[in-house]
Amino acid sequence: MIEIEQLVADCREANTEVQAHKAVQEVVARAVADPKGLMQGLGEMQRAGVQKLFQSDELTVLNVVWGAQMTLMPHNHEMWAVIGVYSGREDNIFWRRLPDRSDGRIRAAGARELCVGDVAPLGKDIIHSVTNPIPRLTGAIHVYGGDFFETPRSEWDPESLLEGRYDVEKNMRLFEEANNRLNAH
């Protein structure tokens, strides 16, 4: 079993390294290489949600459980991130700003699927959307090089792809809505 307190301590220690992003990636890779042990430490996934394992101005460590077939619209973080999947699958679409537009409109620029054991580093300027494409919960450790909940950032309208202010509370409600859809079936 992976001890979650130790995982957080290892992430905090890695965050003091010169190349913190890479050091944290190594910590997360070790954790998701043992998905059963990580799930034992975290507890069984029962519902979609975001569990704060650690939050400070310098680092945020989350256990993100995506609802079945849940999608989160394009958004940025304004800080580096490391994502490691320990159950299910997470599909990321990467976006880039259109240089000739002043409204922040974006266009898809690539994609990457993350399966159990996969780890993806995201740079400070990455814009991505996330989908859990499977009909059950997906679990992932997300580590951010800053305060995920307090840093101002952007999200993009899923229809017009125009930039707006990221609304943390609205996005957290999406996880509850995913639970409601699951319970309705």
C-alpha positions in Angstrom: 0.0 0.0 0.0 1.3 3.5 -0.9 1.1 5.9 2.1 -0.5 9.1 0.9 1.3 11.2 3.5 4.6 9.9 2.1 3.5 10.6 -1.5 2.7 14.2 -0.5 6.0 14.5 1.4 7.9 13.2 -1.6 6.1 15.7 -3.9 7.0 18.5 -1.5 10.6 17.5 -1.4 10.8 17.1 -5.2 9.3 20.6 -5.5 12.5 22.0 -3.9 14.7 20.6 -6.7 16.1 22.8 -9.4 14.1 21.0 -12.0 11.0 20.5 -9.7 8.7 19.6 -12.6 10.9 16.6 -13.6 11.5 15.6 -10.0 7.7 15.6 -9.2 7.1 13.6 -12.4 9.4 10.9 -11.1 7.5 10.8 -7.8 4.1 10.5 -9.6 5.5 7.9 -12.0 6.6 5.7 -9.1 3.2 6.0 -7.5 1.1 5.2 -10.5 3.4 2.3 -11.4 1.7 0.6 -8.4 -2.0 1.4 -9.1 -3.4 -1.2 -6.7 -1.1 0.1 -3.9 -2.1 3.7 -4.7 -5.8 2.8 -4.6 -5.4 1.1 -1.3 -3.8 4.2 0.1 -6.4 6.5 -1.3 -9.4 4.3 -0.7 -11.8 2.8 -3.2 -13.1 5.3 -5.8 -16.9 5.6 -5.2 -17.8 8.9 -6.8 -16.4 11.7 -9.0 -14.6 14.5 -7.2 -11.5 16.4 -6.4 -9.8 15.4 -3.2 -7.1 17.9 -1.9 -4.2 15.9 -0.6 -2.0 19.1 -0.2 -2.4 22.7 -1.0 0.0 25.6 -0.6 1.2 28.6 -2.6 4.0 26.5 -4.0 2.3 23.1 -4.6 -1.1 21.4 -4.9 -1.5 17.6 -4.9 -4.9 16.3 -5.8 -6.7 13.0 -6.3 -9.0 13.6 -9.2 -11.7 11.1 -9.9 -13.4 11.7 -13.2 -17.1 10.7 -13.6 -18.0 8.3 -16.4 -17.7 10.0 -19.8 -17.1 13.3 -18.0 -15.5 16.2 -20.0 -13.9 19.4 -18.6 -13.8 22.3 -21.1 -10.5 23.7 -22.3 -8.6 25.5 -19.5 -5.1 26.5 -18.5 -3.3 26.3 -15.2 -0.7 29.2 -15.3 1.7 26.7 -13.7 3.3 23.4 -14.5 1.4 20.2 -13.8 2.1 16.5 -13.7 -0.8 14.0 -14.2 -0.5 10.3 -13.4 -3.4 7.9 -14.1 -3.9 5.0 -11.7 -7.3 3.8 -12.9 -9.3 4.1 -16.1 -8.3 6.5 -18.9 -8.0 10.3 -19.3 -8.0 11.8 -22.8 -6.4 15.2 -23.2 -6.9 17.5 -26.1 -4.2 20.2 -26.3 -5.1 23.7 -27.7 -3.2 26.7 -28.9 -4.3 30.3 -29.1 -4.9 31.7 -32.6 -2.3 34.3 -33.1 -4.5 36.6 -35.3 -7.3 36.8 -32.8 -7.5 39.2 -29.9 -10.4 37.4 -28.2 -8.2 34.5 -27.1 -9.9 32.0 -29.4 -8.1 28.6 -29.6 -7.7 25.7 -32.0 -7.0 22.0 -31.3 -3.3 21.3 -31.7 -2.9 17.7 -30.5 -4.1 15.0 -28.2 -2.8 12.4 -25.8 -4.5 9.5 -24.0 -3.3 8.6 -20.6 -3.9 5.0 -19.4 -3.1 3.3 -16.1 0.5 3.9 -15.3 0.9 6.8 -17.7 2.3 10.2 -16.6 2.2 13.4 -18.5 4.0 16.6 -17.6 2.2 19.8 -18.7 4.1 23.1 -19.1 3.0 26.4 -17.6 1.4 27.6 -20.8 -0.5 24.5 -21.8 -4.2 24.7 -22.6 -6.0 21.4 -22.5 -9.4 19.8 -22.1 -10.0 16.5 -20.4 -12.4 13.7 -21.1 -12.9 10.4 -19.3 -14.1 8.4 -22.4 -15.0 5.2 -20.5 -18.3 4.3 -18.8 -16.8 4.1 -15.3 -14.7 6.3 -12.9 -11.2 7.3 -13.8 -8.6 8.1 -11.1 -5.5 10.3 -11.4 -3.0 12.1 -9.2 -2.6 15.7 -10.4 0.3 17.8 -9.0 0.6 21.5 -9.7 3.5 23.8 -9.2 1.4 26.4 -7.3 -1.9 27.0 -5.7 -4.4 25.4 -8.1 -7.4 26.9 -6.4 -6.2 30.5 -6.0 -4.2 31.2 -9.2 -6.2 33.2 -11.7 -6.5 31.5 -15.1 -8.7 31.0 -18.1 -11.2 28.6 -19.5 -12.6 28.5 -23.0 -16.3 28.2 -24.0 -16.8 24.7 -25.4 -18.9 26.0 -28.3 -17.3 29.3 -29.4 -13.8 28.5 -28.0 -13.5 32.0 -26.7 -11.5 32.8 -23.6 -13.1 33.6 -20.3 -12.2 33.6 -16.6 -11.8 30.2 -15.0 -14.5 29.5 -12.4 -13.3 27.0 -9.8 -16.7 26.5 -8.2 -18.5 25.9 -11.5 -15.9 23.3 -12.5 -16.1 21.5 -9.1 -19.9 21.3 -9.6 -19.3 19.4 -12.9 -18.0 16.5 -10.7 -21.2 16.5 -8.7 -23.3 16.6 -11.9 -21.3 13.5 -13.1 -22.3 11.8 -9.8 -25.9 12.7 -10.3 -25.9 11.3 -13.8 -24.4 8.1 -12.6 -27.0 7.8 -9.8 -29.8 8.5 -12.3 -29.0 5.3 -14.2 
